[in-house]
């Protein structure tokens, strides 16, 4: 009987969460409040006044259950898209979609997709952070969304203002707007530079939604992200945290037998935190490896230059599709009869699919003309899948044998 009562309470709490926010849309009031930070807030043009009229008449003529679907119609109208209020309206509906949705992230994703069409939106970062809260903490989607948020932050000016995420609650009781969001108070705004410069989140932001935490979600195997995190922790005097990241960075170097650089990183880790016993122990192991290296003659390093200038095969220039498979390992049949120049382009195409920026002028020129290519300044080999890595290895072997 007790278990039944608990189950009934859970059902009622979820149902009540959905019902309690169904009738109080207050579209005009909330959209105007969200837009209040705009410098031209008081300067409504004709299209802005019409936009607010549409919202007001929607609530007056539609049943509560119809408002959500009608809002989609409003959001998709090109003419209304010229109003300054559209961005705030889409953000408000994004937050509300979390409360009414019964289909996972499908509805929030719809509104987030519309928000993404305005890259300068002060609401976009808040929406990205809220969207991440709807996903399992260690899912691949979390890593993707975290990377998206990081890229967005880096692309904006530090003095740009962003809005705090407007929601509270948990999966059991259902998501709902934060108290200040529901009660119509002026919402908090923060400069984007706070995300770039702080480890402790500004008041109003959730603890694991700071910039450094976004970096933490995407740091695995990525030296450039670890270096950025270390710099932030150093700046904030977080010596223990910086030491921990330096240790992880050193392990990446040790894995590829760059023991000299690994020791340098471990020295810094111990200097910042003398209690980092793992760093001390690993440093001793690295010292032993370096001692062995000093006793034996250095083996000649393989001279492989992935971007030797060999020329781009003319018949490749008109090919728009991929030359190498994405979801399987290349076979001997795929590579049979290929020239060294052809194989070189095929191998580098694997990197290009992930946005590698090429130093070779001819490779750079070749790939930038492909419609599918998009440069990624944060590119790292860790972005390659296991299939990608194996294809690079197999093609490289054939390339070494070709003429």
C-alpha positions in Angstrom: 0.0 0.0 0.0 2.9 2.3 0.9 4.5 1.7 -2.5 1.3 2.5 -4.3 0.9 5.7 -2.4 4.4 6.8 -3.3 3.8 6.0 -7.0 0.5 7.9 -6.9 2.3 11.0 -5.4 4.9 10.9 -8.1 2.2 10.7 -10.8 0.3 13.6 -9.2 3.4 15.7 -8.9 4.3 15.3 -12.5 0.7 16.0 -13.6 0.4 19.0 -11.4 3.7 20.4 -12.8 2.2 20.2 -16.3 -1.2 21.7 -15.3 0.0 24.5 -13.1 1.8 26.2 -15.9 -0.8 25.6 -18.6 -3.1 28.6 -18.1 -0.7 31.4 -17.2 1.1 32.1 -20.5 1.2 35.9 -20.2 2.9 36.0 -23.6 3.0 39.8 -23.9 4.2 40.4 -20.4 6.9 37.8 -20.4 8.2 38.6 -23.9 8.4 42.3 -23.1 10.2 41.5 -19.9 12.7 39.3 -21.6 13.4 42.0 -24.2 13.8 44.8 -21.6 17.6 44.7 -21.8 17.6 45.8 -25.4 18.8 49.4 -26.0 15.8 50.1 -28.2 13.3 48.5 -25.8 11.1 51.6 -25.7 11.4 52.2 -29.4 8.7 49.9 -30.9 8.3 49.9 -34.6 5.1 49.1 -36.3 6.1 45.4 -36.8 6.9 45.2 -33.0 3.5 46.6 -32.1 1.8 44.1 -34.5 3.8 41.3 -32.9 2.6 42.1 -29.4 -1.0 42.4 -30.8 -0.7 38.9 -32.2 0.4 37.5 -28.9 -2.4 39.3 -27.0 -5.1 38.2 -29.4 -3.7 34.6 -29.4 -4.4 34.4 -25.6 -7.8 36.0 -26.0 -9.0 33.8 -28.8 -7.3 30.4 -28.2 -7.9 27.8 -25.5 -5.0 27.2 -23.1 -4.3 23.9 -24.8 -4.1 25.6 -28.2 -1.6 28.3 -27.3 1.5 26.1 -27.6 0.7 25.0 -31.2 -0.4 28.5 -32.2 3.0 29.7 -30.9 4.8 27.5 -33.4 2.8 29.2 -36.2 3.8 32.6 -34.9 7.5 31.6 -34.6 7.5 30.4 -38.2 6.0 33.5 -39.8 8.7 35.4 -41.8 7.0 38.8 -41.5 6.9 38.6 -37.7 10.5 37.4 -37.8 11.4 41.1 -38.5 10.2 42.1 -35.0 12.9 42.6 -32.3 10.6 40.6 -30.0 10.8 37.3 -31.9 14.1 36.2 -30.2 12.7 36.7 -26.7 9.5 35.0 -27.7 11.3 31.9 -29.0 13.4 31.8 -25.8 10.3 32.0 -23.6 8.6 29.2 -25.6 11.8 27.1 -25.3 11.5 27.3 -21.5 7.8 26.6 -21.6 8.3 23.6 -23.9 10.3 21.9 -21.2 7.2 21.9 -18.9 4.7 20.7 -21.5 6.8 18.3 -23.5 6.3 14.5 -23.1 8.7 13.6 -25.9 12.1 13.9 -24.4 14.1 16.8 -26.0 12.1 17.0 -29.2 10.1 20.1 -28.3 12.9 22.0 -26.7 15.1 21.1 -29.6 12.6 22.7 -32.0 12.7 26.0 -30.2 16.5 25.8 -29.7 16.9 25.3 -33.4 15.0 28.6 -34.0 17.1 30.4 -31.4 20.3 29.3 -33.2 19.3 31.2 -36.3 20.3 34.4 -34.3 23.9 33.9 -33.2 23.9 37.2 -31.4 21.0 36.3 -29.1 21.6 37.0 -25.4 19.3 34.0 -24.7 21.2 31.4 -26.7 23.8 30.4 -24.1 21.1 30.0 -21.4 19.1 27.8 -23.8 22.1 25.6 -24.6 22.8 25.1 -20.9 19.2 24.2 -20.1 19.2 21.8 -23.0 22.2 20.0 -21.6 20.4 19.5 -18.3 17.8 17.4 -20.2 20.4 14.9 -21.3 22.2 12.0 -19.4 25.4 13.6 -17.8 27.9 11.4 -19.8 26.0 11.1 -23.1 27.7 11.8 -26.4 25.1 14.5 -26.9 26.3 16.3 -23.8 29.9 16.4 -25.2 28.6 17.7 -28.5 26.4 20.4 -26.9 29.3 21.4 -24.6 31.5 21.8 -27.6 28.8 23.9 -29.3 28.5 26.1 -26.2 32.3 26.6 -26.0 32.6 27.4 -29.7 29.7 29.9 -29.4 31.3 31.6 -26.4 34.7 32.0 -28.2 33.0 33.5 -31.2 31.4 36.3 -29.3 32.9 39.5 -27.8 33.7 39.3 -24.1 31.5 42.3 -23.3 28.4 40.7 -24.8 25.7 40.2 -22.2 24.0 36.8 -21.7 21.0 35.7 -19.7 21.0 33.3 -16.8 19.2 29.9 -17.4 15.5 30.3 -16.5 14.5 27.0 -15.0 14.5 24.9 -11.9 13.3 21.5 -10.7 14.3 17.9 -11.6 13.2 15.1 -13.7 11.0 13.5 -11.0 8.8 16.6 -10.4 9.0 18.0 -13.9 11.0 21.1 -15.1 9.4 24.5 -14.4 10.5 28.1 -14.9 12.6 29.6 -12.1 10.7 31.7 -9.5 11.9 35.0 -10.9 11.0 33.9 -14.4 7.5 32.9 -13.3 6.9 36.0 -11.1 8.0 38.5 -13.7 11.0 39.9 -12.0 13.8 41.4 -14.0 16.1 38.6 -15.0 19.8 38.5 -14.3 22.3 39.3 -17.1 26.1 38.6 -17.1 28.9 39.6 -19.3 30.3 36.7 -21.4 33.8 37.5 -20.1 32.6 36.0 -16.7 32.4 32.6 -18.4 35.8 33.0 -19.9 37.6 34.2 -16.7 36.0 32.5 -13.7 35.9 29.1 -12.2 33.3 29.9 -9.6 29.9 30.6 -11.4 28.3 34.0 -11.0 25.2 34.0 -8.7 22.2 32.7 -10.6 24.0 30.1 -12.7 24.1 26.4 -11.9 27.4 25.1 -10.4 28.3 22.8 -13.3 27.3 25.2 -16.1 30.3 27.5 -15.9 32.7 27.9 -18.9 35.4 25.8 -17.3 32.9 23.0 -16.6 32.0 23.0 -20.3 35.7 22.6 -21.1 35.8 19.8 -18.6 33.2 17.9 -20.6 35.2 18.0 -23.8 38.8 17.8 -22.5 39.4 14.0 -22.9 42.4 13.5 -25.2 42.5 17.2 -26.2 45.7 19.0 -25.2 44.5 22.5 -26.3 41.5 22.2 -24.0 43.6 21.1 -21.0 46.0 24.0 -21.6 43.1 26.4 -21.5 41.7 24.9 -18.3 45.1 25.1 -16.7 45.4 28.8 -17.6 42.0 29.6 -16.1 42.7 27.7 -12.9 46.1 29.4 -12.5 44.5 32.8 -13.0 42.0 32.2 -10.3 44.6 30.8 -7.9 43.1 27.3 -8.1 46.5 25.5 -7.7 45.1 22.1 -6.8 42.7 22.0 -9.8 45.5 23.3 -12.2 47.8 20.5 -10.9 45.2 17.9 -11.6 44.8 19.0 -15.2 48.6 19.2 -15.7 48.8 15.6 -14.5 46.2 14.5 -17.1 48.0 16.5 -19.8 51.3 14.8 -18.9 49.6 11.4 -19.3 48.7 12.2 -22.8 52.3 13.1 -23.6 53.6 9.9 -21.9 51.2 7.8 -23.9 52.9 9.0 -27.1 56.3 8.6 -25.5 57.0 12.3 -25.3 58.6 11.8 -21.9 60.5 15.1 -21.9 57.4 17.2 -22.2 55.5 14.9 -19.8 58.2 15.5 -17.1 57.9 19.3 -17.6 54.2 19.1 -17.1 54.6 16.9 -14.0 57.2 19.2 -12.5 54.6 22.0 -12.8 51.9 19.8 -11.3 54.0 19.0 -8.3 55.1 22.7 -7.9 51.5 23.8 -7.8 50.4 21.0 -5.4 53.0 19.2 -3.4 50.3 16.7 -2.2 49.7 15.5 -5.8 51.1 12.0 -5.1 50.0 10.6 -8.5 52.1 13.3 -10.2 55.1 12.6 -8.0 54.9 8.8 -8.6 54.5 9.3 -12.4 57.3 11.8 -12.5 59.7 9.2 -11.1 58.6 6.7 -13.7 59.1 9.2 -16.5 62.6 10.0 -15.1 63.4 6.3 -15.4 62.3 6.2 -19.0 64.4 9.3 -19.8 67.4 7.6 -18.2 66.9 4.6 -20.4 66.7 6.9 -23.4 69.9 8.5 -22.5 71.7 5.2 -22.4 70.5 3.9 -25.8 71.2 5.4 -29.2 68.2 7.4 -30.4 66.2 5.5 -33.0 65.6 7.5 -36.2 62.1 8.9 -36.2 60.0 8.0 -39.2 60.0 10.8 -41.7 56.3 11.0 -42.5 55.0 14.4 -43.7 51.2 14.2 -44.1 51.3 17.3 -46.3 54.1 16.8 -48.8 53.4 18.7 -52.0 52.6 16.1 -54.6 49.9 17.8 -56.5 46.1 17.3 -56.5 44.9 14.7 -59.1 42.9 16.6 -61.7 40.0 14.1 -61.7 39.5 14.6 -57.9 38.7 18.3 -58.2 35.3 17.7 -59.7 34.3 15.0 -57.1 32.0 16.4 -54.4 31.3 13.2 -52.5 33.7 11.5 -50.1 36.6 9.5 -51.5 36.9 7.4 -48.5 34.2 5.5 -46.6 32.9 6.9 -43.3 31.5 3.9 -41.6 33.8 1.1 -42.6 37.5 0.2 -43.0 38.9 0.7 -46.5 39.8 -2.4 -48.4 42.6 -3.3 -50.8 40.1 -3.1 -53.6 39.3 0.5 -52.6 43.0 1.4 -52.9 44.2 -0.8 -55.7 45.8 1.1 -58.6 45.8 4.4 -56.7 48.8 6.7 -57.2 50.7 8.2 -54.3 49.1 11.6 -54.9 45.6 10.1 -54.9 46.2 8.2 -51.7 47.6 11.3 -50.0 44.4 13.2 -50.8 42.2 10.3 -49.6 44.1 10.1 -46.3 43.9 13.8 -45.6 40.2 13.8 -46.5 39.7 11.8 -43.2 41.2 14.7 -41.3 39.3 17.2 -43.4 35.9 15.7 -42.5 36.6 16.9 -38.9 37.7 20.4 -39.9 41.5 20.1 -39.9 43.1 23.4 -41.0 45.8 22.4 -43.6 49.2 24.2 -43.8 49.7 22.8 -47.3 48.5 25.5 -49.8 47.3 22.9 -52.3 45.4 20.8 -49.7 43.9 23.9 -48.2 42.7 25.1 -51.6 41.4 21.7 -52.5 39.3 21.1 -49.4 38.0 24.6 -49.0 36.3 24.2 -52.4 34.3 21.2 -51.1 30.8 22.0 -49.9 31.1 19.6 -47.0 34.3 21.0 -45.6 34.2 23.4 -42.6 37.4 24.5 -40.8 37.6 23.8 -37.1 40.2 25.9 -35.3 39.9 23.6 -32.3 40.6 20.5 -34.4 42.6 17.7 -32.7 43.2 14.1 -33.8 41.1 13.0 -30.8 38.1 13.9 -32.9 38.8 10.9 -35.2 36.8 7.8 -34.7 38.4 4.3 -34.4 37.3 3.7 -38.1 38.9 7.0 -39.1 42.2 6.2 -37.4 42.3 2.7 -39.0 41.6 4.2 -42.4 44.5 6.6 -42.0 46.8 3.8 -41.1 45.7 1.5 -43.9 45.9 4.3 -46.5 49.3 5.4 -45.2 50.7 1.9 -45.7 49.5 1.9 -49.3 50.8 5.4 -49.8 54.3 4.4 -48.6 54.4 1.6 -51.2 53.0 3.6 -54.1 54.9 5.6 -56.7 
